[in-house]
Amino acid sequence: MLLLGGTAEARRLAGRLDADPAVEVTSSLAGRTAAPRALPGRVRVGGFGGPDGLAAWLRVERIDAVVDATHPFAARMTGNAALACAAAGVPLLVLRRPGWTKGPGDDWRRVPSLAAAAADLPGEHVFLTTGRTGLAAFAGDARRRYLVRSVDPPEPPLPPRTTVVLARGPFTVGDETALMREHRVDVLVTKDSGGAMTAAKLTAARKLGVPVVVVDRPPVPDGVPVAATVEDAAAWLGHAGRLTPGSGGA
């Protein structure tokens, strides 16, 4: 089977499946991170050449199932996977952790896109945690100060008044609070990635009374089943006869 990876859930599922000698798993990474964390089993790095290239690869490799565990905002890859799997007759499951939910004390403003976030920012000192490839939407803003955090150096164009912090999560609430205070952050912009690894910034924003602009996720293609947990994905594979019942550990 093919596991489209890049997330913590993908690593967990790869480890679970690698423990089953009856399952041959290839994990695929886009190659956008310079030093990705190691994955068990066979790993493939780089693109497939669009949906046609992926469909051809699925046929040549005789892949019998695909789990898309890419980032919730990797819409192009998910779309390509849906088209390729339909063309090759291979079942596809999307593994997506649940998004974040607003709680008491949160000041959230949901927007449909990065462009919409950039069009109406409520503050002057912006903490951008939207990844390193989507900053062009904010590049024309010369008035505000921006704090950008990413694993690898961000790709230009960037806002003129930008401070870059290179770091990999998970982050603690204390760390996030100190960082936001140091840079006088008065608005946080984030994608609704979900999960605990980067959720501490939301708690810190709540404690500091900082408003949060949350960019909504793109939709999953119609007709593609979605699993919320690694356990659900493993159950789907087991139901389809692609994972030995009870294998792979807990």
Accessible surface in RSA format (square Angstrom, percent):
REM  Atomic radii and reference values for relative SASA: ProtOr
REM  Chains: A
REM  Algorithm: Lee & Richards
REM  Probe-radius: 1.40
REM  Slices: 20
REM RES _ NUM      All-atoms   Total-Side   Main-Chain    Non-polar    All polar
REM                ABS   REL    ABS   REL    ABS   REL    ABS   REL    ABS   REL
RES MET A   1    17.27   8.9   2.91   1.9  14.36  34.2   2.23   1.9  15.05  19.9
RES LEU A   2     0.00   0.0   0.00   0.0   0.00   0.0   0.00   0.0   0.00   0.0
RES LEU A   3     0.49   0.3   0.49   0.3   0.00   0.0   0.49   0.3   0.00   0.0
RES LEU A   4     2.66   1.5   2.66   1.9   0.00   0.0   2.66   1.9   0.00   0.0
RES GLY A   5     7.46   9.2   0.00   N/A   7.46   9.2   0.19   0.5   7.27  16.3
RES GLY A   6    55.01  67.8   0.00   N/A  55.01  67.8  24.42  67.0  30.60  68.5
RES THR A   7    10.69   7.6   5.35   5.4   5.34  12.7   9.51  12.8   1.18   1.8
RES ALA A   8    33.27  30.6  28.34  43.7   4.93  11.2  28.62  40.3   4.65  12.3
RES GLU A   9    26.00  14.9  25.90  19.6   0.11   0.3   6.63  12.8  19.37  15.8
RES ALA A  10     0.50   0.5   0.50   0.8   0.00   0.0   0.50   0.7   0.00   0.0
RES ARG A  11    60.47  25.4  55.69  28.4   4.78  11.4  20.76  28.4  39.70  24.1
RES ARG A  12   131.33  55.1 118.18  60.2  13.16  31.3  59.63  81.5  71.70  43.5
RES LEU A  13     0.00   0.0   0.00   0.0   0.00   0.0   0.00   0.0   0.00   0.0
RES ALA A  14     1.91   1.8   0.76   1.2   1.15   2.6   0.91   1.3   1.00   2.6
RES GLY A  15    30.38  37.5   0.00   N/A  30.38  37.5  21.27  58.4   9.11  20.4
RES ARG A  16    48.61  20.4  42.36  21.6   6.25  14.9  11.57  15.8  37.04  22.4
RES LEU A  17     0.12   0.1   0.12   0.1   0.00   0.0   0.12   0.1   0.00   0.0
RES ASP A  18    76.00  53.2  56.03  55.8  19.97  47.2   5.19  12.2  70.81  70.6
RES ALA A  19    68.37  62.9  35.05  54.1  33.32  75.8  47.00  66.2  21.36  56.6
RES ASP A  20     4.98   3.5   3.43   3.4   1.54   3.7   0.44   1.0   4.54   4.5
RES PRO A  21   139.29 101.5  97.51  88.9  41.78 151.9 110.15  90.9  29.14 181.1
RES ALA A  22    79.74  73.3  38.39  59.2  41.35  94.1  49.93  70.3  29.81  79.0
RES VAL A  23    20.94  13.8   5.83   5.3  15.11  36.4   8.94   7.8  12.00  32.6
RES GLU A  24   131.64  75.6 119.82  90.6  11.82  28.2  53.54 103.6  78.10  63.8
RES VAL A  25    16.05  10.6   8.13   7.4   7.92  19.1   8.13   7.1   7.92  21.5
RES THR A  26     2.99   2.1   2.92   3.0   0.08   0.2   0.00   0.0   2.99   4.5
RES SER A  27     0.92   0.8   0.87   1.2   0.06   0.1   0.33   0.7   0.59   0.8
RES SER A  28     7.96   6.7   4.74   6.3   3.22   7.4   0.00   0.0   7.96  11.1
RES LEU A  29    18.32  10.2  17.67  12.6   0.65   1.6  18.32  12.9   0.00   0.0
RES ALA A  30    73.58  67.7  43.02  66.4  30.57  69.5  49.12  69.2  24.47  64.8
RES GLY A  31    43.98  54.2   0.00   N/A  43.98  54.2  13.14  36.1  30.84  69.1
RES ARG A  32   161.14  67.7 149.53  76.2  11.61  27.6  50.31  68.8 110.83  67.2
RES THR A  33    47.86  34.0  41.71  42.3   6.14  14.6   9.07  12.2  38.79  58.6
RES ALA A  34    90.67  83.4  50.53  78.0  40.14  91.3  63.10  88.9  27.57  73.0
RES ALA A  35    69.71  64.1  59.01  91.1  10.70  24.3  63.90  90.0   5.80  15.4
RES PRO A  36    64.50  47.0  44.53  40.6  19.96  72.6  46.17  38.1  18.33 113.9
RES ARG A  37    88.89  37.3  74.09  37.8  14.79  35.2  41.72  57.0  47.17  28.6
RES ALA A  38    98.41  90.5  67.89 104.8  30.52  69.4  77.61 109.3  20.80  55.1
RES LEU A  39    24.17  13.5   4.01   2.9  20.15  50.7   5.66   4.0  18.50  49.8
RES PRO A  40    50.05  36.5  34.78  31.7  15.27  55.5  46.18  38.1   3.87  24.0
RES GLY A  41    47.17  58.2   0.00   N/A  47.17  58.2  22.05  60.5  25.12  56.3
RES ARG A  42   111.87  47.0  97.99  50.0  13.88  33.0  51.25  70.0  60.62  36.7
RES VAL A  43    61.02  40.2  30.23  27.4  30.79  74.2  30.23  26.3  30.79  83.5
RES ARG A  44    60.75  25.5  56.38  28.7   4.37  10.4  24.20  33.1  36.55  22.2
RES VAL A  45    94.54  62.2  65.13  59.0  29.41  70.9  65.13  56.6  29.41  79.8
RES GLY A  46    23.62  29.1   0.00   N/A  23.62  29.1  21.86  60.0   1.77   4.0
RES GLY A  47    63.83  78.7   0.00   N/A  63.83  78.7  36.22  99.4  27.62  61.9
RES PHE A  48    27.56  13.8   6.27   3.9  21.28  55.4  10.69   6.5  16.87  48.3
RES GLY A  49    67.75  83.6   0.00   N/A  67.75  83.6  42.05 115.4  25.70  57.6
RES GLY A  50    30.74  37.9   0.00   N/A  30.74  37.9  19.60  53.8  11.15  25.0
RES PRO A  51    39.52  28.8  38.87  35.4   0.65   2.3  39.08  32.3   0.43   2.7
RES ASP A  52   122.24  85.6 114.79 114.3   7.45  17.6  36.49  85.9  85.75  85.5
RES GLY A  53    22.52  27.8   0.00   N/A  22.52  27.8  17.70  48.6   4.82  10.8
RES LEU A  54     0.68   0.4   0.68   0.5   0.00   0.0   0.68   0.5   0.00   0.0
RES ALA A  55     3.47   3.2   3.47   5.4   0.00   0.0   3.47   4.9   0.00   0.0
RES ALA A  56    47.58  43.7  45.61  70.4   1.96   4.5  47.49  66.9   0.08   0.2
RES TRP A  57    38.13  15.3  33.39  16.2   4.74  11.1  28.46  15.2   9.67  15.7
RES LEU A  58     1.38   0.8   0.00   0.0   1.38   3.5   0.04   0.0   1.34   3.6
RES ARG A  59   132.01  55.4 111.30  56.7  20.71  49.3  62.44  85.3  69.57  42.2
RES VAL A  60   117.30  77.2  92.38  83.6  24.92  60.1 100.21  87.1  17.10  46.4
RES GLU A  61    62.94  36.1  42.01  31.8  20.93  49.8   4.55   8.8  58.39  47.7
RES ARG A  62   211.63  88.9 183.46  93.5  28.17  67.1  67.44  92.2 144.19  87.4
RES ILE A  63    18.84  10.7  10.06   7.5   8.77  21.1  10.83   7.8   8.01  21.7
RES ASP A  64    74.11  51.9  67.09  66.8   7.02  16.6  36.73  86.5  37.37  37.3
RES ALA A  65     0.00   0.0   0.00   0.0   0.00   0.0   0.00   0.0   0.00   0.0
RES VAL A  66     0.00   0.0   0.00   0.0   0.00   0.0   0.00   0.0   0.00   0.0
RES VAL A  67     0.00   0.0   0.00   0.0   0.00   0.0   0.00   0.0   0.00   0.0
RES ASP A  68     0.00   0.0   0.00   0.0   0.00   0.0   0.00   0.0   0.00   0.0
RES ALA A  69     0.45   0.4   0.14   0.2   0.31   0.7   0.32   0.5   0.13   0.3
RES THR A  70    13.99  10.0  12.23  12.4   1.76   4.2  12.28  16.5   1.71   2.6
RES HIS A  71    66.46  36.3  63.88  44.4   2.58   6.6  48.61  50.1  17.85  20.8
RES PRO A  72     6.57   4.8   1.99   1.8   4.58  16.7   1.99   1.6   4.58  28.5
RES PHE A  73    37.22  18.6  16.17  10.0  21.05  54.8  16.96  10.3  20.26  58.0
RES ALA A  74    29.47  27.1  17.66  27.3  11.81  26.9  29.24  41.2   0.23   0.6
RES ALA A  75    50.48  46.4  37.23  57.5  13.25  30.1  42.21  59.4   8.27  21.9
RES ARG A  76   196.89  82.7 182.44  93.0  14.45  34.4  70.61  96.5 126.28  76.5
RES MET A  77    51.68  26.8  48.58  32.1   3.10   7.4  21.99  18.7  29.69  39.3
RES THR A  78     5.35   3.8   5.35   5.4   0.00   0.0   5.35   7.2   0.00   0.0
RES GLY A  79    23.19  28.6   0.00   N/A  23.19  28.6  22.48  61.7   0.71   1.6
RES ASN A  80    31.54  21.8  31.42  30.4   0.12   0.3   0.92   2.2  30.62  29.6
RES ALA A  81     0.00   0.0   0.00   0.0   0.00   0.0   0.00   0.0   0.00   0.0
RES ALA A  82    18.41  16.9  11.46  17.7   6.95  15.8  12.88  18.1   5.53  14.6
RES LEU A  83   113.06  63.0 108.23  77.4   4.83  12.1 108.91  76.5   4.16  11.2
RES ALA A  84     0.67   0.6   0.00   0.0   0.67   1.5   0.67   0.9   0.00   0.0
RES CYS A  85     4.55   3.4   3.47   3.9   1.08   2.5   3.65   9.3   0.90   1.0
RES ALA A  86    84.61  77.8  49.11  75.8  35.51  80.8  62.03  87.4  22.59  59.8
RES ALA A  87    65.79  60.5  32.57  50.3  33.22  75.6  44.59  62.8  21.20  56.1
RES ALA A  88    24.59  22.6   0.37   0.6  24.22  55.1   2.72   3.8  21.87  57.9
RES GLY A  89    66.84  82.4   0.00   N/A  66.84  82.4  37.31 102.4  29.53  66.1
RES VAL A  90    17.02  11.2   9.76   8.8   7.26  17.5  11.19   9.7   5.82  15.8
RES PRO A  91    49.78  36.3  37.75  34.4  12.03  43.7  49.09  40.5   0.69   4.3
RES LEU A  92    13.79   7.7   6.81   4.9   6.98  17.6   6.81   4.8   6.98  18.8
RES LEU A  93     3.83   2.1   3.83   2.7   0.00   0.0   3.83   2.7   0.00   0.0
RES VAL A  94     0.00   0.0   0.00   0.0   0.00   0.0   0.00   0.0   0.00   0.0
RES LEU A  95     4.38   2.4   0.08   0.1   4.30  10.8   0.08   0.1   4.30  11.6
RES ARG A  96    19.86   8.3  15.01   7.6   4.85  11.5  10.73  14.7   9.13   5.5
RES ARG A  97    38.33  16.1  36.32  18.5   2.01   4.8  10.60  14.5  27.73  16.8
RES PRO A  98    86.49  63.0  74.66  68.1  11.83  43.0  84.25  69.6   2.24  13.9
RES GLY A  99    30.06  37.1   0.00   N/A  30.06  37.1   7.69  21.1  22.37  50.1
RES TRP A 100    26.85  10.8  17.51   8.5   9.34  21.9  20.17  10.8   6.68  10.8
RES THR A 101   119.39  84.9  94.94  96.3  24.45  58.3  68.71  92.3  50.68  76.6
RES LYS A 102   114.18  55.7  94.05  57.7  20.13  47.9  51.52  46.4  62.66  66.7
RES GLY A 103    21.92  27.0   0.00   N/A  21.92  27.0  18.62  51.1   3.30   7.4
RES PRO A 104   133.42  97.2 112.29 102.4  21.13  76.8 125.36 103.5   8.06  50.1
RES GLY A 105    65.61  80.9   0.00   N/A  65.61  80.9  36.15  99.2  29.46  66.0
RES ASP A 106    14.81  10.4   1.68   1.7  13.13  31.1   0.89   2.1  13.92  13.9
RES ASP A 107    65.27  45.7  59.56  59.3   5.71  13.5  26.57  62.5  38.70  38.6
RES TRP A 108    23.13   9.3   6.12   3.0  17.00  39.9   5.94   3.2  17.18  27.9
RES ARG A 109   104.73  44.0  98.83  50.4   5.91  14.1  44.16  60.4  60.57  36.7
RES ARG A 110   110.10  46.2  77.78  39.6  32.32  77.0  48.91  66.9  61.19  37.1
RES VAL A 111    25.15  16.6  23.88  21.6   1.27   3.1  25.15  21.9   0.00   0.0
RES PRO A 112   107.08  78.0  85.67  78.1  21.41  77.8  87.11  71.9  19.97 124.1
RES SER A 113    43.83  37.0  40.31  53.8   3.52   8.1  35.86  76.4   7.97  11.2
RES LEU A 114    30.72  17.1  27.21  19.5   3.50   8.8  27.21  19.1   3.50   9.4
RES ALA A 115    67.26  61.8  58.13  89.7   9.13  20.8  60.19  84.8   7.08  18.7
RES ALA A 116    31.93  29.4  19.84  30.6  12.09  27.5  27.45  38.7   4.48  11.9
RES ALA A 117     0.69   0.6   0.00   0.0   0.69   1.6   0.66   0.9   0.03   0.1
RES ALA A 118    26.15  24.0   9.94  15.3  16.21  36.9  10.09  14.2  16.05  42.5
RES ALA A 119    87.84  80.8  45.27  69.9  42.58  96.9  56.94  80.2  30.91  81.9
RES ASP A 120   116.29  81.5 103.91 103.4  12.38  29.3  27.88  65.6  88.42  88.2
RES LEU A 121     9.94   5.5   0.26   0.2   9.67  24.3   0.26   0.2   9.67  26.0
RES PRO A 122    57.19  41.7  12.17  11.1  45.02 163.7  24.38  20.1  32.82 204.0
RES GLY A 123     6.80   8.4   0.00   N/A   6.80   8.4   6.30  17.3   0.50   1.1
RES GLU A 124    75.13  43.1  73.89  55.9   1.24   3.0  44.42  85.9  30.71  25.1
RES HIS A 125    31.75  17.4  31.45  21.9   0.30   0.8  25.27  26.0   6.48   7.5
RES VAL A 126     1.34   0.9   0.00   0.0   1.34   3.2   0.00   0.0   1.34   3.6
RES PHE A 127     0.00   0.0   0.00   0.0   0.00   0.0   0.00   0.0   0.00   0.0
RES LEU A 128     0.66   0.4   0.00   0.0   0.66   1.7   0.00   0.0   0.66   1.8
RES THR A 129    18.82  13.4   4.87   4.9  13.96  33.3   6.26   8.4  12.56  19.0
RES THR A 130     3.86   2.7   0.00   0.0   3.86   9.2   2.22   3.0   1.63   2.5
RES GLY A 131    34.79  42.9   0.00   N/A  34.79  42.9  30.47  83.6   4.33   9.7
RES ARG A 132    46.37  19.5  43.16  22.0   3.21   7.6  10.01  13.7  36.36  22.0
RES THR A 133    73.59  52.3  44.62  45.2  28.97  69.1  23.84  32.0  49.75  75.2
RES GLY A 134    15.47  19.1   0.00   N/A  15.47  19.1  14.56  40.0   0.91   2.0
RES LEU A 135     1.72   1.0   0.34   0.2   1.38   3.5   0.34   0.2   1.38   3.7
RES ALA A 136    60.63  55.8  45.38  70.0  15.26  34.7  45.58  64.2  15.06  39.9
RES ALA A 137    44.72  41.1  11.34  17.5  33.38  75.9  24.05  33.9  20.66  54.7
RES PHE A 138     1.73   0.9   0.00   0.0   1.73   4.5   1.73   1.1   0.00   0.0
RES ALA A 139    20.74  19.1  11.99  18.5   8.76  19.9  12.13  17.1   8.61  22.8
RES GLY A 140    80.13  98.8   0.00   N/A  80.13  98.8  44.71 122.7  35.42  79.3
RES ASP A 141    27.60  19.3  19.47  19.4   8.13  19.2  20.18  47.5   7.42   7.4
RES ALA A 142    62.20  57.2  49.64  76.6  12.56  28.6  49.88  70.2  12.32  32.6
RES ARG A 143   132.05  55.4 119.44  60.9  12.62  30.0  75.73 103.5  56.33  34.1
RES ARG A 144    30.17  12.7  29.69  15.1   0.47   1.1   0.47   0.6  29.69  18.0
RES ARG A 145   127.67  53.6 126.27  64.4   1.40   3.3  30.25  41.3  97.42  59.0
RES TYR A 146     5.92   2.8   1.05   0.6   4.87  12.7   1.62   1.2   4.30   5.3
RES LEU A 147     5.82   3.2   4.48   3.2   1.34   3.4   4.48   3.1   1.34   3.6
RES VAL A 148     0.90   0.6   0.90   0.8   0.00   0.0   0.90   0.8   0.00   0.0
RES ARG A 149    18.34   7.7  11.80   6.0   6.53  15.6   3.24   4.4  15.09   9.1
RES SER A 150    10.52   8.9   2.51   3.4   8.01  18.4  10.52  22.4   0.00   0.0
RES VAL A 151    62.64  41.2  46.62  42.2  16.02  38.6  46.83  40.7  15.81  42.9
RES ASP A 152    19.40  13.6  19.18  19.1   0.22   0.5   5.91  13.9  13.49  13.5
RES PRO A 153    86.77  63.2  81.93  74.7   4.84  17.6  81.93  67.6   4.84  30.1
RES PRO A 154    17.99  13.1   5.14   4.7  12.85  46.7   5.14   4.2  12.85  79.9
RES GLU A 155    83.33  47.8  78.09  59.1   5.25  12.5  27.85  53.9  55.48  45.3
RES PRO A 156   113.11  82.4  93.88  85.6  19.22  69.9  94.07  77.7  19.04 118.3
RES PRO A 157    76.86  56.0  72.94  66.5   3.92  14.2  76.58  63.2   0.27   1.7
RES LEU A 158    54.32  30.3  36.99  26.5  17.33  43.6  36.99  26.0  17.33  46.6
RES PRO A 159     3.43   2.5   0.00   0.0   3.43  12.5   0.00   0.0   3.43  21.3
RES PRO A 160    91.44  66.6  50.25  45.8  41.20 149.8  62.65  51.7  28.80 179.0
RES ARG A 161    92.86  39.0  81.66  41.6  11.19  26.6  38.58  52.7  54.28  32.9
RES THR A 162    37.00  26.3   4.41   4.5  32.59  77.7   5.12   6.9  31.88  48.2
RES THR A 163    67.84  48.3  63.68  64.6   4.16   9.9  33.34  44.8  34.50  52.2
RES VAL A 164    58.63  38.6  31.18  28.2  27.45  66.2  31.18  27.1  27.45  74.5
RES VAL A 165    39.95  26.3  36.83  33.3   3.13   7.5  39.95  34.7   0.00   0.0
RES LEU A 166    95.63  53.3  66.28  47.4  29.35  73.8  66.77  46.9  28.85  77.6
RES ALA A 167    33.91  31.2  20.15  31.1  13.76  31.3  30.83  43.4   3.09   8.2
RES ARG A 168    95.91  40.3  71.58  36.5  24.33  57.9  28.99  39.6  66.92  40.6
RES GLY A 169     8.38  10.3   0.00   N/A   8.38  10.3   0.09   0.3   8.28  18.6
RES PRO A 170    95.58  69.7  75.39  68.7  20.19  73.4  75.94  62.7  19.64 122.1
RES PHE A 171    34.74  17.4  24.62  15.2  10.13  26.3  26.30  15.9   8.44  24.2
RES THR A 172    80.58  57.3  74.66  75.7   5.92  14.1  76.32 102.5   4.26   6.4
RES VAL A 173    48.26  31.8  44.97  40.7   3.29   7.9  44.97  39.1   3.29   8.9
RES GLY A 174    49.56  61.1   0.00   N/A  49.56  61.1  38.28 105.0  11.28  25.3
RES ASP A 175    84.70  59.3  77.20  76.8   7.50  17.7  19.88  46.8  64.82  64.6
RES GLU A 176     1.29   0.7   1.29   1.0   0.00   0.0   0.00   0.0   1.29   1.1
RES THR A 177     9.27   6.6   9.27   9.4   0.00   0.0   9.27  12.5   0.00   0.0
RES ALA A 178    60.89  56.0  51.61  79.6   9.29  21.1  57.64  81.2   3.25   8.6
RES LEU A 179    28.72  16.0  26.28  18.8   2.44   6.1  28.15  19.8   0.58   1.6
RES MET A 180     1.47   0.8   0.13   0.1   1.34   3.2   0.20   0.2   1.27   1.7
RES ARG A 181   159.45  66.9 140.18  71.5  19.28  45.9  53.08  72.5 106.37  64.5
RES GLU A 182   129.06  74.1  96.47  73.0  32.60  77.6  44.99  87.0  84.08  68.6
RES HIS A 183    48.90  26.7  36.80  25.6  12.11  31.0  25.13  25.9  23.77  27.7
RES ARG A 184   169.13  71.0 155.42  79.2  13.71  32.7  63.56  86.9 105.57  64.0
RES VAL A 185    12.90   8.5   1.10   1.0  11.80  28.4   1.10   1.0  11.80  32.0
RES ASP A 186    50.89  35.6  46.35  46.1   4.54  10.7  31.06  73.1  19.83  19.8
RES VAL A 187     0.00   0.0   0.00   0.0   0.00   0.0   0.00   0.0   0.00   0.0
RES LEU A 188     0.00   0.0   0.00   0.0   0.00   0.0   0.00   0.0   0.00   0.0
RES VAL A 189     0.00   0.0   0.00   0.0   0.00   0.0   0.00   0.0   0.00   0.0
RES THR A 190     0.84   0.6   0.84   0.8   0.00   0.0   0.00   0.0   0.84   1.3
RES LYS A 191    35.00  17.1  34.71  21.3   0.29   0.7   8.13   7.3  26.87  28.6
RES ASP A 192    10.45   7.3  10.45  10.4   0.00   0.0   0.00   0.0  10.45  10.4
RES SER A 193    15.25  12.9  15.25  20.3   0.00   0.0   5.30  11.3   9.95  13.9
RES GLY A 194     2.43   3.0   0.00   N/A   2.43   3.0   0.00   0.0   2.43   5.4
RES GLY A 195    29.66  36.6   0.00   N/A  29.66  36.6  23.52  64.6   6.13  13.7
RES ALA A 196    91.61  84.2  68.97 106.4  22.64  51.5  71.83 101.2  19.78  52.4
RES MET A 197    69.60  36.0  62.26  41.2   7.33  17.5  41.17  35.0  28.43  37.7
RES THR A 198    37.87  26.9  37.56  38.1   0.31   0.7  31.74  42.6   6.13   9.3
RES ALA A 199    26.08  24.0  24.87  38.4   1.21   2.7  25.26  35.6   0.82   2.2
RES ALA A 200    11.76  10.8   6.50  10.0   5.26  12.0  10.14  14.3   1.62   4.3
RES LYS A 201     7.51   3.7   7.51   4.6   0.00   0.0   0.00   0.0   7.51   8.0
RES LEU A 202     9.56   5.3   9.23   6.6   0.34   0.8   9.23   6.5   0.34   0.9
RES THR A 203    42.54  30.3  42.54  43.1   0.00   0.0  21.33  28.6  21.21  32.1
RES ALA A 204     0.00   0.0   0.00   0.0   0.00   0.0   0.00   0.0   0.00   0.0
RES ALA A 205     0.26   0.2   0.18   0.3   0.08   0.2   0.18   0.3   0.08   0.2
RES ARG A 206    95.37  40.0  78.11  39.8  17.26  41.1  30.27  41.4  65.10  39.5
RES LYS A 207   135.74  66.2  96.62  59.3  39.12  93.1  65.84  59.3  69.90  74.5
RES LEU A 208    52.67  29.3  22.28  15.9  30.39  76.4  26.96  18.9  25.71  69.2
RES GLY A 209    61.82  76.2   0.00   N/A  61.82  76.2  36.04  98.9  25.78  57.7
RES VAL A 210    10.93   7.2   7.73   7.0   3.20   7.7   8.34   7.2   2.59   7.0
RES PRO A 211    20.45  14.9  20.45  18.6   0.00   0.0  20.45  16.9   0.00   0.0
RES VAL A 212     2.62   1.7   2.62   2.4   0.00   0.0   2.62   2.3   0.00   0.0
RES VAL A 213     2.92   1.9   2.92   2.6   0.00   0.0   2.92   2.5   0.00   0.0
RES VAL A 214     0.00   0.0   0.00   0.0   0.00   0.0   0.00   0.0   0.00   0.0
RES VAL A 215     4.39   2.9   4.39   4.0   0.00   0.0   4.39   3.8   0.00   0.0
RES ASP A 216    52.01  36.4  48.99  48.8   3.02   7.1  19.11  45.0  32.90  32.8
RES ARG A 217    62.70  26.3  40.94  20.9  21.76  51.8  28.05  38.3  34.65  21.0
RES PRO A 218    42.92  31.3  27.38  25.0  15.55  56.5  33.79  27.9   9.13  56.7
RES PRO A 219   124.78  90.9 100.19  91.3  24.59  89.4 110.73  91.4  14.05  87.3
RES VAL A 220    43.99  28.9  27.53  24.9  16.45  39.6  28.40  24.7  15.58  42.3
RES PRO A 221    40.51  29.5  26.85  24.5  13.66  49.7  38.35  31.7   2.15  13.4
RES ASP A 222   147.21 103.1 117.97 117.4  29.24  69.1  41.45  97.5 105.76 105.5
RES GLY A 223    82.56 101.8   0.00   N/A  82.56 101.8  43.75 120.1  38.81  86.9
RES VAL A 224    25.56  16.8  13.48  12.2  12.08  29.1  14.63  12.7  10.93  29.6
RES PRO A 225    63.03  45.9  51.19  46.7  11.85  43.1  62.72  51.8   0.31   1.9
RES VAL A 226    81.08  53.4  46.42  42.0  34.66  83.5  46.42  40.3  34.66  94.0
RES ALA A 227     6.65   6.1   3.11   4.8   3.54   8.0   6.65   9.4   0.00   0.0
RES ALA A 228    41.21  37.9  35.63  55.0   5.58  12.7  35.79  50.4   5.42  14.4
RES THR A 229    55.15  39.2  51.86  52.6   3.30   7.9  52.58  70.6   2.57   3.9
RES VAL A 230     2.89   1.9   2.66   2.4   0.24   0.6   2.66   2.3   0.24   0.6
RES GLU A 231    78.38  45.0  73.88  55.9   4.50  10.7  51.15  98.9  27.23  22.2
RES ASP A 232    69.79  48.9  64.24  63.9   5.54  13.1  13.23  31.1  56.56  56.4
RES ALA A 233     0.00   0.0   0.00   0.0   0.00   0.0   0.00   0.0   0.00   0.0
RES ALA A 234     3.59   3.3   1.72   2.7   1.87   4.3   2.08   2.9   1.51   4.0
RES ALA A 235    65.46  60.2  49.32  76.1  16.14  36.7  60.73  85.5   4.73  12.5
RES TRP A 236    54.10  21.7  47.71  23.1   6.39  15.0  37.51  20.0  16.58  26.9
RES LEU A 237     0.70   0.4   0.70   0.5   0.00   0.0   0.70   0.5   0.00   0.0
RES GLY A 238    24.76  30.5   0.00   N/A  24.76  30.5  12.39  34.0  12.38  27.7
RES HIS A 239   171.25  93.6 138.51  96.3  32.75  83.8  94.86  97.8  76.39  88.9
RES ALA A 240    41.13  37.8  11.60  17.9  29.53  67.2  22.42  31.6  18.71  49.6
RES GLY A 241    66.36  81.8   0.00   N/A  66.36  81.8  32.70  89.7  33.66  75.4
RES ARG A 242    58.62  24.6  43.87  22.4  14.75  35.1  14.31  19.6  44.31  26.9
RES LEU A 243    12.51   7.0   7.88   5.6   4.64  11.7   9.37   6.6   3.15   8.5
RES THR A 244    63.19  44.9  55.23  56.0   7.96  19.0  51.31  68.9  11.88  18.0
RES PRO A 245   122.60  89.4  96.54  88.0  26.06  94.7 104.65  86.4  17.95 111.6
RES GLY A 246    87.70 108.1   0.00   N/A  87.70 108.1  44.11 121.1  43.58  97.6
RES SER A 247    22.92  19.4  10.20  13.6  12.72  29.3  19.85  42.3   3.07   4.3
RES GLY A 248    13.78  17.0   0.00   N/A  13.78  17.0   0.27   0.7  13.51  30.3
RES GLY A 249    52.21  64.4   0.00   N/A  52.21  64.4  41.56 114.0  10.66  23.9
RES ALA A 250   133.01 122.3  72.25 111.5  60.76 138.2  89.77 126.4  43.23 114.5
END  Absolute sums over single chains surface
CHAIN  1 A    11782.3       8216.4       3565.9       6808.1       4974.2
END  Absolute sums over all chains
TOTAL         11782.3       8216.4       3565.9       6808.1       4974.2
